[in-house]
Each structure stands twice: as C-alpha cells, then as structure tokens.
Amino acid sequence: MTGKRTLGEVGRKAKLALTTKAGFKSAIEVKHSDFAPSSYGFIWSNAHMDPSPPSERTWTWFHYFAVWYSYNFTSGAWAAASSLLSLNVNWWQAVLACAVGSLISGVAVSLNSRQSARYHIGFPTLQRVSFGLYGSLFPVFSRAVVCIFGDAWYKMPNTLPLSSTITTRKFVACIIVWIGSYPAMFLKIHKMRIFWTLKALIIPPITIGFFIYCMVVGSKGAVSYAATPKQLTGSELGWAFMYCVQAIIGSFSPLIASNPDIARYAARPSATGWPQLVTITFWKTVVCIIGIFGTNAIAYKYGQMYWNMWDICDVILTENWSGGVRFAIFLFAILMAVSEQIKNLSANLISFGADSASLLPKYININRGMILGLTVGFVIQPWHILATAKAYLTFLTGYSLFLGAIPAIAVTDYVFRRGNIDVVSLYTANRDYWYWKGWNWKAYAAYIMAIWPVCPGFAYQFSKSSSVSQGWVHLYQMGWLFAALTGAFTYVVLSSLFRDSAMYEARKFPWESYAQNQQELLDKEPATSTVLEGSSESVLDHAGEPEKKSSEKSPGAVTTV
C-alpha cells in the first residue's frame, strides 16, 4: 500500500507540474532551509546547505580512511606519478617528489577539514566566513569551473579526425560509462560512504595485481629503463623536482579545496584528522611508486613509454590477443572504470553539486547540481587533457594554481579567529560575515596577490614566448605552494592592519568555544516542512530565534540559541 501511495503521489505531483503554474513552480523548487531567511533579493540556503544534522553525521575515521585509501588506487594516481618521467627525472627522484607532494597534500586536507567537521558546513557556506556572503560566490564559481573540467568492438572503425584526440571506440566507451553514472547522482551524500568502502576492498588488490603483471613481463626494466635521455643537474634538476612536487599536489588540489563537502558528515572532528593525513601520505606514495615502476617495466618490455594505465592495457591486448588476456583486461577495465566514477563523485561531482546549490539555492540542491555537473563534464570533451603526458601535467598544475589560495585563506581565517564561527551569521545579512555589503575585500586582495605572479609562467606553457623570463616560469613551477603560502600570509597581514570587529570579537574567546555554545542549534534536526519566503524574523522564529550578540560578552559566550 505504501508503494502504491508513493507512486500515486508522484503521479499527482507530475500532473500538477505539467498542467499548472503553481505545480511547476513547486516541482522545480527544492526543500527549503531551516536557517536562512530571504534577504537583499537573495536566498542564502536550502536544506542541503544547512549544517548537517546529527542523523547525517555518519562518517567515522574508517570511512575517511576508505575514501583516501581507495582514491589513491586509481588510474589517475598511476598516471600522475608515471607522467613525471617525461620531465627527465629518474625513478628515485620521481618517487621522492611523490612522497613530498603526498605529505603536503595530506597536511592540507586535514587542516581544511577541521572547520567543516566542527560546524558541519560544506565548502560554499564555509567560504562566507572569509570572503563574505556575496563574496563567497566567486570561490564557489571558480571551484565549480575546475570540477567540470569483443572482436566486433575491437575492430570498430575510427570515424573521428586525428585532431579529436579520441577514437570512435573510446568515444562510445565514454558515453556508456557516462550514462551509467547517472543513477548514483540521486543518492544522498551521507549514504554514499558504502561506495568508498566497497572500492577500498576491491580496487587496491586488482591494482596491485596489475602492477605485478607489469613487473613479471618487464622486471629488468623497472629501474634500469628509467635512465633519462637527458640527465638533469644543478638548478635544472631542482626546478624539475619542484615541478614534480607541484604536479602531485595539483592532482590532489580539487580534493584539498573540496574536502569540507564530506568532512561535514563526520561523526566527530577527530575522524578527519590523523586518518586522512596518514592515509593520504602513505598510500599515495605507495601508488606513485608502483605507477613509476610498472610504467618503466612495460616500457622496457615493449620499447615505448606508456604513462597512462589505459594505454598499457591497449598494448597488452595488442601483443597478447588470447582469450584469457582479453577476459582479464575486460574485467580489470570494468572495475577500474567504476572506480574512476566513484572517485569522480568525491573529486568533482559532490563539489559541483554543492557549488551549484550555493549559486541557485531556490531551485538546485546538491543532487540536481551533481546531475548538471555530470552533463557539462562530458560536453567539454575532457579526453583532450589525456592526449599526452605533458598536456596532463599542464592541466594538473594549471588548475591547482587557482585553487591553492582558497583553502589557504579559509584555514588562515579559521585559525586567526580561534575557530569561532557564528552559525546564524553564515545565513543572514548584516551580521558577522557581511563585511562591506556582503564582500570581504581583504580575502580578494589576498587571492589576487597569490595568483597573479604565477599567471605569466602558466601562459608560457602555451605560448612558449621568449619574452617570458625564467623567473616567472619558476614561480609557476612552485604553483600551489606559492599561491597557498602567499594567500595565507597576505590575508593575515591585511586582517591585522584592517581589523574586522566580528573577527577580533571572536579572538577574545577560547578555541572553538562558539561551537560548544551553539551545539543545540547545530544538533537540531530539520523540520518536515519549512517556508523560506518572508522576513528574516519569521524564519529565525522557526529555527529558534537567536538573540543579537551584545557588544559585551561573558567569557565563552556566543550567540544565544
């Protein structure tokens, strides 16, 4: 009876949506917020952007371990490491760069998780603290742009031109995988943890098995073939090594910025600390090592460097067209393709969904945004990025330049205000994070100071103009590290010189005492139905109206809830 009633309700709503204006409006609007009033012509939230209620805080340390453990065992991690060999570094230099880059990535992910694990808010809402309510739209938009970015089958003729950098066979495969990804877009984020748990159990063993096969067929070349055609020395080697470190961080930079979107579901803040740091640092380094050695072994066997795991599969099939090998590659490819789509959820789609919900909260929730992101991601033809190893490295380092400063500013702001965030102000105009008409110019100045020096070197990767000095190129090779450190330093200086009253009020109180005093508000489960429209007073009444913060506070006190 319940199923019939549900289907009948769906049918009734569908009929109203297609036949009446009010029904259509109701169908396209998403579940409203319990926190956010509509003010200044802008709707600040919906149910997916409110702090995650206790019923959704289901992620333990094991789930964060599973995310990063399984994430590292992907074709992208293999390719990021093996492509470093195109920079004329030898195997041990590439391995060392991977270890350094992995450690920095692990530290950055852990630091950028704390505020979301404590206050249970995602990336778009978190940016309001440092950039302002309106100002947060730029980092949200920036991240959304980055996130988008048998015999009969084998003998399928290629009808696409060489300039497309993809064959008809591979294009059809992309369409199949793309369409098959849509069902997962309808699941709630806090319930997706099962994907990473299963991936952590299945994918690492088959990746290691693939590596063992590479080592068996070309064991003598695992190290010896890594001798580079031009051995670098001195400053050339130093900058090449720095570029390798930057490439590894670049492969992780979207996740460094986006981790608040899954850290908000932590059962307790400690679940996002050491489990992420240790898992990322150790297992990413391990996968980099097997990617470098496996690629070298195959190159020794077949006389050509195949840095992409899929190209290795292709050459194995070309050289070993037997039934057993075909079945093994088919099974491996299917499992790895599913693994890539699970990785795509955490790296791109959840982030794009959250950003879309922030930009248009009345009509888009996280799930609808994920569907939009998956659609746009195919339209932009991402296979061009994988055409060559150097194109892939340019992509990895390029987008990380524009993301590095954003989490750096957010973490710096959180530490500077001693971890004290007023939750109601995140969703209400003319309060703590309103700054100047909703914009914090200091965060924008810090961001600009962080990225402009690396832009000439980035442009040089495409133009190769002789007018660009090597100094600009070297700044580009430092990329994410330069942007993150410069953004953080500039933000601290500006915040010290041009004091914000709410920030310095927060600094008077103990570390994260605001969170403790707002626990009742943060632990409130969402109402069954809410009304977003209307005055701020009516909405705040519904959520439990907070009193205005007085200029004088007793120690440890924050907004009364």
C-alpha positions as CSV (number, residue, x, y, z in Angstrom):
1,M,0.0,0.0,0.0
2,T,2.8,2.4,0.8
3,G,4.4,1.8,-2.5
4,K,1.2,2.4,-4.4
5,R,0.5,5.6,-2.3
6,T,4.1,6.8,-3.1
7,L,3.7,6.2,-6.8
8,G,0.3,7.8,-6.8
9,E,1.7,10.9,-5.1
10,V,4.5,11.1,-7.6
11,G,2.0,10.9,-10.4
12,R,-0.2,13.5,-8.9
13,K,2.7,15.9,-8.5
14,A,3.9,15.2,-12.0
15,K,0.4,16.0,-13.4
16,L,0.2,19.3,-11.5
17,A,3.7,20.3,-12.6
18,L,2.8,19.8,-16.2
19,T,-0.6,21.4,-16.1
20,T,-0.4,24.3,-13.6
21,K,2.0,27.2,-13.0
22,A,1.9,26.7,-9.2
23,G,2.5,22.9,-9.6
24,F,5.5,23.5,-11.9
25,K,7.0,26.1,-9.5
26,S,6.6,23.6,-6.6
27,A,8.2,20.8,-8.6
28,I,11.4,22.8,-9.5
29,E,11.9,24.3,-6.1
30,V,14.0,22.3,-3.6
31,K,13.5,21.7,0.1
32,H,13.8,25.0,1.9
33,S,16.2,25.9,4.6
34,D,15.6,26.0,8.4
35,F,18.4,28.5,8.9
36,A,18.3,31.1,6.1
37,P,15.9,34.0,5.6
38,S,15.5,35.6,2.2
39,S,17.0,39.0,2.2
40,Y,18.5,41.5,-0.2
41,G,16.8,39.7,-3.0
42,F,18.9,36.6,-2.4
43,I,18.1,33.2,-0.9
44,W,21.0,32.2,1.2
45,S,20.4,28.4,1.6
46,N,18.4,25.3,1.1
47,A,18.1,22.1,3.2
48,H,21.4,20.7,1.6
49,M,23.4,23.8,2.6
50,D,22.2,24.0,6.2
51,P,24.6,22.4,8.8
52,S,24.4,18.6,8.6
53,P,22.1,17.3,11.3
54,P,23.1,14.5,13.7
55,S,21.2,12.0,11.6
56,E,23.6,12.6,8.7
57,R,26.8,12.6,10.7
58,T,27.5,9.0,10.0
59,W,31.1,9.1,8.7
60,T,33.7,7.6,11.1
61,W,37.5,7.5,10.8
62,F,37.2,4.3,8.8
63,H,35.1,5.9,6.1
64,Y,37.6,8.7,5.7
65,F,40.3,6.1,5.5
66,A,38.3,4.2,2.9
67,V,37.8,7.4,0.8
68,W,41.5,8.2,0.6
69,Y,42.8,4.6,0.5
70,S,40.6,3.8,-2.4
71,Y,41.0,7.1,-4.1
72,N,44.7,6.6,-4.5
73,F,44.3,3.3,-6.2
74,T,43.0,4.8,-9.5
75,S,44.3,5.2,-13.0
76,G,44.7,8.9,-12.3
77,A,47.1,8.4,-9.4
78,W,49.1,6.0,-11.5
79,A,49.2,8.4,-14.4
80,A,50.1,11.4,-12.2
81,A,53.2,9.6,-11.0
82,S,54.3,7.9,-14.2
83,S,53.9,11.1,-16.2
84,L,56.7,12.7,-14.1
85,L,59.2,10.6,-16.0
86,S,58.5,12.8,-19.0
87,L,60.3,15.6,-17.1
88,N,63.7,13.9,-17.3
89,V,63.9,12.9,-13.7
90,N,65.0,9.3,-12.8
91,W,62.9,6.9,-10.8
92,W,64.1,7.7,-7.3
93,Q,63.8,11.4,-7.9
94,A,60.2,10.9,-9.0
95,V,59.4,8.7,-6.0
96,L,60.9,11.3,-3.6
97,A,58.8,14.1,-5.3
98,C,55.7,11.9,-4.9
99,A,56.4,11.4,-1.2
100,V,56.9,15.2,-0.6
101,G,53.8,16.1,-2.6
102,S,51.7,13.4,-0.8
103,L,52.8,14.7,2.6
104,I,51.9,18.3,1.8
105,S,48.5,17.1,0.3
106,G,47.7,15.1,3.5
107,V,48.5,18.0,5.8
108,A,46.4,20.4,3.6
109,V,43.4,18.1,3.5
110,S,43.5,17.6,7.3
111,L,43.8,21.3,8.0
112,N,40.9,22.2,5.6
113,S,38.6,19.6,7.2
114,R,38.6,20.9,10.8
115,Q,36.1,23.8,10.4
116,S,33.6,21.7,8.5
117,A,33.9,18.7,10.8
118,R,33.3,21.0,13.8
119,Y,30.4,23.1,12.4
120,H,29.1,20.6,9.8
121,I,29.0,23.1,6.9
122,G,30.2,22.5,3.4
123,F,32.6,24.4,1.2
124,P,30.2,27.0,-0.2
125,T,28.9,28.0,3.2
126,L,32.4,27.9,4.7
127,Q,33.7,30.5,2.2
128,R,31.2,33.1,3.6
129,V,33.3,33.3,6.7
130,S,36.4,34.7,4.9
131,F,35.0,36.1,1.6
132,G,31.6,37.4,2.8
133,L,28.1,36.3,2.0
134,Y,28.1,37.7,-1.6
135,G,31.9,37.5,-1.9
136,S,31.8,33.7,-1.4
137,L,30.2,33.3,-4.8
138,F,33.5,33.8,-6.6
139,P,35.5,31.0,-5.0
140,V,32.3,28.8,-5.3
141,F,32.1,29.5,-9.0
142,S,35.9,29.1,-9.5
143,R,35.8,25.6,-7.9
144,A,32.7,24.7,-10.0
145,V,34.6,25.5,-13.2
146,V,37.6,23.4,-12.2
147,C,35.3,20.4,-11.2
148,I,33.9,20.4,-14.8
149,F,36.5,20.2,-16.4
150,G,34.6,-8.4,-28.3
151,D,36.2,-8.6,-31.9
152,A,33.4,-6.5,-33.3
153,W,34.2,-3.9,-30.7
154,Y,37.9,-4.1,-31.1
155,K,37.6,-3.8,-34.9
156,M,35.2,-0.9,-34.8
157,P,36.4,1.6,-37.4
158,N,37.5,5.1,-36.3
159,T,35.4,7.8,-38.0
160,L,36.8,10.7,-35.9
161,P,39.6,13.0,-37.1
162,L,43.1,12.8,-35.5
163,S,42.6,16.3,-34.0
164,S,39.8,15.0,-31.8
165,T,42.5,13.0,-29.7
166,I,40.0,10.1,-29.3
167,T,38.8,7.2,-31.4
168,T,35.3,6.2,-32.1
169,R,35.7,3.1,-29.9
170,K,36.9,5.1,-26.9
171,F,34.2,7.7,-27.5
172,V,31.5,5.1,-27.4
173,A,33.0,3.7,-24.2
174,C,32.9,7.2,-22.7
175,I,29.2,7.5,-23.5
176,I,28.5,4.1,-21.9
177,V,30.3,5.0,-18.7
178,W,28.8,8.5,-18.6
179,I,25.2,7.3,-18.9
180,G,25.8,4.6,-16.4
181,S,26.9,7.2,-13.8
182,Y,23.6,9.0,-13.6
183,P,21.8,6.7,-11.1
184,A,24.3,7.4,-8.4
185,M,23.5,11.1,-8.7
186,F,20.2,10.6,-6.8
187,L,21.7,9.2,-3.6
188,K,22.2,11.4,-0.5
189,I,25.8,12.2,0.2
190,H,26.0,10.8,3.7
191,K,24.8,7.4,2.3
192,M,27.4,7.2,-0.4
193,R,30.1,6.1,2.1
194,I,29.3,2.5,1.1
195,F,30.8,3.2,-2.4
196,W,34.2,4.0,-0.9
197,T,34.1,1.1,1.5
198,L,33.5,-1.4,-1.3
199,K,36.1,0.3,-3.5
200,A,38.6,0.1,-0.7
201,L,38.1,-3.7,-0.5
202,I,38.1,-4.4,-4.3
203,I,40.2,-1.9,-6.2
204,P,43.6,-1.9,-4.4
205,P,44.1,-5.7,-4.8
206,I,43.4,-5.6,-8.6
207,T,45.7,-2.5,-9.0
208,I,48.4,-4.4,-7.2
209,G,47.7,-7.4,-9.4
210,F,48.1,-5.2,-12.5
211,F,51.4,-3.9,-11.1
212,I,52.6,-7.5,-10.5
213,Y,51.8,-8.4,-14.1
214,C,53.8,-5.4,-15.4
215,M,56.8,-6.4,-13.2
216,V,56.7,-10.0,-14.4
217,V,56.7,-9.1,-18.1
218,G,59.3,-6.4,-17.8
219,S,61.0,-6.9,-14.4
220,K,64.5,-6.0,-15.6
221,G,63.3,-2.6,-16.7
222,A,61.6,-1.4,-13.6
223,V,64.6,0.7,-12.6
224,S,67.1,0.4,-15.4
225,Y,64.8,1.8,-18.1
226,A,64.2,4.9,-16.0
227,A,67.6,6.3,-17.1
228,T,66.5,9.6,-18.7
229,P,67.7,10.7,-22.2
230,K,69.0,13.9,-20.7
231,Q,70.2,13.7,-17.1
232,L,69.4,16.9,-15.3
233,T,71.8,18.5,-12.9
234,G,72.0,21.6,-10.7
235,S,69.3,24.2,-10.8
236,E,67.6,22.5,-13.8
237,L,67.1,19.3,-11.6
238,G,66.0,21.4,-8.7
239,W,63.2,23.2,-10.6
240,A,62.2,19.9,-12.3
241,F,61.9,18.3,-8.9
242,M,59.8,21.3,-7.7
243,Y,57.5,20.9,-10.7
244,C,57.1,17.2,-9.9
245,V,56.0,18.0,-6.4
246,Q,53.6,20.6,-7.7
247,A,52.1,18.1,-10.2
248,I,51.4,15.6,-7.3
249,I,49.8,18.4,-5.2
250,G,48.0,19.5,-8.3
251,S,46.4,16.1,-8.8
252,F,45.0,16.5,-5.2
253,S,44.2,20.2,-5.2
254,P,40.5,19.9,-6.0
255,L,40.1,17.5,-3.1
256,I,42.1,19.8,-0.8
257,A,39.6,22.6,-1.6
258,S,36.5,20.3,-1.7
259,N,37.1,18.1,1.4
260,P,34.7,20.2,3.6
261,D,31.9,18.8,1.5
262,I,32.5,15.4,3.0
263,A,34.1,16.5,6.3
264,R,30.8,18.0,7.3
265,Y,29.4,14.5,7.8
266,A,32.0,13.5,10.4
267,A,30.6,11.8,13.5
268,R,33.3,13.7,15.4
269,P,36.0,16.2,14.3
270,S,38.9,13.8,15.2
271,A,37.7,11.4,12.4
272,T,39.0,13.9,9.8
273,G,42.5,14.5,11.4
274,W,45.1,11.8,11.5
275,P,43.2,9.2,9.5
276,Q,43.3,11.5,6.4
277,L,46.8,12.7,7.0
278,V,48.4,9.2,7.4
279,T,46.3,7.5,4.7
280,I,47.0,10.2,2.0
281,T,50.7,10.5,2.8
282,F,51.4,6.7,2.9
283,W,49.1,5.2,0.3
284,K,49.5,7.9,-2.3
285,T,53.3,7.5,-2.1
286,V,52.9,3.7,-2.5
287,V,50.7,4.0,-5.6
288,C,53.1,6.5,-7.1
289,I,55.9,4.0,-6.6
290,I,54.0,1.2,-8.3
291,G,52.9,3.5,-11.1
292,I,56.5,4.6,-11.8
293,F,58.0,1.0,-11.6
294,G,55.1,-0.5,-13.6
295,T,55.3,2.0,-16.3
296,N,59.1,1.5,-16.6
297,A,58.7,-2.3,-16.7
298,I,56.2,-2.1,-19.6
299,A,58.4,0.4,-21.4
300,Y,61.3,-2.0,-21.1
301,K,59.2,-4.8,-22.5
302,Y,57.7,-3.0,-25.4
303,G,60.2,-0.3,-26.1
304,Q,57.9,2.7,-25.6
305,M,56.8,4.7,-22.5
306,Y,53.0,4.3,-21.8
307,W,52.3,6.6,-18.9
308,N,48.5,6.1,-19.0
309,M,47.1,2.9,-17.5
310,W,44.6,2.5,-20.3
311,D,47.3,2.7,-23.0
312,I,49.2,-0.1,-21.1
313,C,46.0,-2.2,-21.3
314,D,45.8,-1.5,-25.0
315,V,49.4,-2.5,-25.7
316,I,49.0,-5.7,-23.6
317,L,46.0,-6.7,-25.7
318,T,47.8,-5.8,-29.0
319,E,50.8,-8.0,-28.0
320,N,48.8,-10.8,-26.3
321,W,45.5,-11.4,-28.2
322,S,44.4,-14.5,-26.3
323,G,41.1,-15.3,-24.6
324,G,42.5,-15.3,-21.1
325,V,44.2,-11.9,-21.5
326,R,41.1,-10.4,-23.1
327,F,38.9,-11.5,-20.3
328,A,41.4,-10.3,-17.7
329,I,41.7,-6.9,-19.3
330,F,37.9,-6.7,-19.7
331,L,37.3,-7.4,-16.0
332,F,40.1,-5.0,-15.0
333,A,38.8,-2.2,-17.2
334,I,35.2,-2.6,-15.9
335,L,36.2,-2.5,-12.3
336,M,38.6,0.4,-12.8
337,A,36.0,2.4,-14.8
338,V,33.6,2.0,-11.9
339,S,36.4,3.0,-9.6
340,E,37.0,6.2,-11.6
341,Q,33.3,7.2,-11.4
342,I,33.4,6.7,-7.6
343,K,36.5,8.9,-7.5
344,N,34.7,11.4,-9.6
345,L,32.0,11.7,-7.0
346,S,34.4,12.9,-4.3
347,A,36.7,14.8,-6.5
348,N,34.3,16.7,-8.7
349,L,30.5,15.9,-8.7
350,I,29.8,16.4,-5.0
351,S,31.7,19.7,-5.1
352,F,30.0,20.9,-8.2
353,G,26.6,20.0,-6.7
354,A,27.3,21.9,-3.6
355,D,28.6,24.9,-5.6
356,S,25.5,24.9,-7.8
357,A,23.3,24.7,-4.8
358,S,25.0,27.8,-3.4
359,L,24.7,29.8,-6.6
360,L,21.0,29.0,-7.1
361,P,19.7,27.6,-3.8
362,K,16.0,28.0,-4.6
363,Y,16.0,25.6,-7.5
364,I,19.2,23.5,-7.2
365,N,20.1,21.2,-4.4
366,I,23.3,19.1,-4.3
367,N,21.8,16.1,-6.2
368,R,20.5,18.3,-9.0
369,G,23.8,20.1,-9.2
370,M,25.7,16.7,-9.5
371,I,23.4,15.8,-12.4
372,L,24.2,19.2,-14.1
373,G,27.9,18.7,-13.5
374,L,28.0,15.2,-14.9
375,T,26.2,16.5,-18.0
376,V,28.5,19.5,-18.5
377,G,31.6,17.4,-17.8
378,F,31.0,15.3,-20.9
379,V,30.2,18.2,-23.1
380,I,33.6,19.9,-22.6
381,Q,35.4,16.8,-24.1
382,P,37.8,16.1,-21.2
383,W,39.7,13.4,-23.2
384,H,41.8,16.2,-24.8
385,I,43.5,16.6,-21.4
386,L,44.8,13.0,-21.5
387,A,46.2,13.3,-25.0
388,T,49.9,13.5,-23.8
389,A,51.8,13.2,-20.6
390,K,52.9,16.9,-20.8
391,A,49.3,18.1,-21.5
392,Y,48.2,16.1,-18.5
393,L,50.9,17.7,-16.3
394,T,50.0,21.2,-17.5
395,F,46.4,20.5,-16.6
396,L,47.2,19.2,-13.2
397,T,49.5,22.1,-12.3
398,G,47.3,24.8,-14.1
399,Y,44.1,24.3,-12.3
400,S,45.8,23.9,-8.9
401,L,47.1,27.5,-9.2
402,F,43.7,28.9,-8.9
403,L,42.5,26.6,-6.1
404,G,45.5,26.8,-3.8
405,A,44.8,30.2,-2.2
406,I,41.1,29.5,-1.5
407,P,41.6,26.8,1.2
408,A,44.7,28.6,2.5
409,I,42.6,31.8,3.1
410,A,39.8,29.7,4.7
411,V,42.2,27.8,7.1
412,T,44.1,31.0,8.0
413,D,40.8,32.8,8.7
414,Y,39.6,30.0,10.9
415,V,42.9,29.9,12.9
416,F,43.1,33.7,13.2
417,R,39.5,33.9,14.7
418,R,40.5,31.0,17.0
419,G,38.0,28.6,15.4
420,N,35.0,30.6,16.4
421,I,32.2,30.9,13.8
422,D,28.7,32.3,14.4
423,V,26.5,29.9,12.5
424,V,23.4,32.1,12.1
425,S,25.6,34.8,10.6
426,L,26.5,32.4,7.8
427,Y,22.9,32.6,6.6
428,T,21.9,36.2,7.5
429,A,22.8,39.5,6.0
430,N,24.1,42.4,8.1
431,R,25.8,40.2,10.7
432,D,29.3,38.9,11.3
433,Y,30.2,38.0,7.7
434,W,28.5,40.8,5.9
435,Y,31.8,42.9,5.8
436,W,31.2,45.6,3.1
437,K,27.8,44.9,1.6
438,G,28.5,41.2,1.6
439,W,32.1,41.3,0.3
440,N,35.4,41.0,2.2
441,W,37.9,42.9,0.1
442,K,40.8,41.6,2.2
443,A,40.2,38.0,1.1
444,Y,40.0,39.1,-2.6
445,A,43.2,41.1,-2.2
446,A,45.0,38.1,-0.7
447,Y,43.7,35.8,-3.5
448,I,44.9,38.2,-6.2
449,M,48.3,38.6,-4.6
450,A,48.5,34.8,-4.5
451,I,47.7,34.0,-8.2
452,W,48.9,36.9,-10.3
453,P,52.6,36.1,-10.0
454,V,52.1,32.6,-11.4
455,C,49.9,33.6,-14.3
456,P,52.8,34.6,-16.7
457,G,54.5,31.3,-16.2
458,F,51.2,29.5,-16.8
459,A,50.7,31.4,-20.0
460,Y,54.2,30.5,-21.1
461,Q,53.2,26.8,-21.1
462,F,51.0,27.5,-24.1
463,S,52.8,30.4,-25.9
464,K,56.5,29.5,-25.2
465,S,57.2,33.1,-25.8
466,S,60.9,34.1,-25.4
467,S,59.7,37.4,-23.8
468,V,58.7,35.5,-20.6
469,S,61.7,35.3,-18.2
470,Q,62.6,32.1,-16.4
471,G,61.7,33.8,-13.1
472,W,58.0,33.7,-14.0
473,V,58.3,30.1,-15.1
474,H,59.9,29.1,-11.8
475,L,57.1,30.8,-9.9
476,Y,54.7,28.7,-12.0
477,Q,56.6,25.6,-11.1
478,M,56.1,26.3,-7.4
479,G,52.4,26.8,-8.3
480,W,50.1,25.6,-5.5
481,L,52.7,26.1,-2.7
482,F,53.4,29.7,-3.7
483,A,49.7,30.5,-4.1
484,A,48.7,28.9,-0.7
485,L,51.6,30.5,1.3
486,T,51.2,33.9,-0.3
487,G,47.5,33.9,0.1
488,A,47.7,33.0,3.8
489,F,50.4,35.5,4.6
490,T,48.7,38.4,2.8
491,Y,45.4,37.6,4.5
492,V,47.0,37.7,8.0
493,V,48.7,41.0,7.2
494,L,45.6,42.7,5.9
495,S,43.4,41.3,8.7
496,S,45.9,42.7,11.3
497,L,46.1,46.1,9.6
498,F,42.4,46.5,8.8
499,R,40.6,44.9,11.8
500,D,37.2,43.4,11.5
501,S,35.2,43.8,14.7
502,A,33.5,40.4,14.5
503,M,36.8,38.6,13.9
504,Y,38.5,40.4,16.8
505,E,35.5,39.7,19.0
506,A,35.8,36.0,18.2
507,R,39.5,36.1,19.1
508,K,38.6,37.1,22.7
509,F,37.2,33.6,23.4
510,P,38.7,30.2,23.8
511,W,39.4,27.9,20.8
512,E,36.1,26.8,19.2
513,S,34.0,27.9,22.2
514,Y,31.4,29.2,19.7
515,A,30.8,25.7,18.5
516,Q,30.3,24.5,22.1
517,N,27.8,27.3,22.9
518,Q,25.9,26.7,19.6
519,Q,25.7,22.9,20.0
520,E,21.9,23.0,20.5
521,L,21.4,24.8,17.2
522,L,23.9,22.6,15.3
523,D,22.2,19.5,16.6
524,K,18.7,20.5,15.6
525,E,17.1,18.1,13.1
526,P,15.4,19.7,10.1
527,A,11.7,20.3,10.2
528,T,9.4,18.3,8.0
529,S,8.4,21.4,6.1
530,T,9.6,25.0,6.1
531,V,8.9,28.3,4.4
532,L,11.8,30.2,3.0
533,E,10.0,33.3,1.8
534,G,9.2,36.2,4.1
535,S,11.0,38.3,6.6
536,S,14.1,37.1,8.5
537,E,12.2,37.3,11.7
538,S,9.7,34.6,10.7
539,V,12.3,32.2,9.5
540,L,14.5,32.7,12.6
541,D,11.5,32.1,14.8
542,H,11.1,28.8,13.1
543,A,14.6,27.8,13.8
544,G,14.7,29.1,17.3
545,E,15.4,32.8,17.2
546,P,18.9,33.8,18.2
547,E,19.4,37.0,20.2
548,K,21.6,39.7,18.8
549,K,25.1,39.5,20.1
550,S,25.8,42.2,22.5
551,S,28.9,44.2,22.4
552,E,29.8,42.9,25.8
553,K,30.0,39.1,26.3
554,S,30.8,37.0,29.2
555,P,33.8,34.7,28.7
556,G,32.9,31.8,26.4
557,A,29.6,33.1,25.4
558,V,28.3,33.5,21.8
559,T,25.0,34.0,20.1
560,T,22.3,32.7,22.4
561,V,20.2,29.9,20.8
